[in-house]
Amino acid sequence: MSSDVSLGTAGNSTVVRLAGEDHDVETVRSVLDRAVSQVTRRLVIDVYDTDTLPGAAVRCLAFASQQVPHAAEVVVEGASPSLVSQLRLAGLDRAMTIVTPDSHGVTTV
């Protein structure tokens, strides 16, 4: 399956969208670096369309969360159970808000 990494904005949020599988880590890192340089209030990582990330991409998320301004919030939206597990194993559940989809809307982990 192919992958897509894109950068955009929504209101006060800088949004990085990760879709598909087999993400190229250099692309993920490059887009996250650009996102971090422009974030002011919130960095949203949209993962609704991916189930897992390579370990190196998870490390890129960890690095990005350390680089955002102290007043900014990092939110991972749409994390699958397997991705939540990856993020927890990396300790990122303490550094960012993880929002999972469920049958009744969304749940914050």
Buried (B, 14 or more C-beta within 10 A) or exposed (E): EEBEBEBEEEEEBBBBBBBEBEBEBEBBBBBBEEBBEEBEEBBBBBBEBBBBBBEEBBBBBBEBBEBBEEEBBBBBBBBBEEBBEBBBEBEBBEBBBBBBEEEEEEEEB
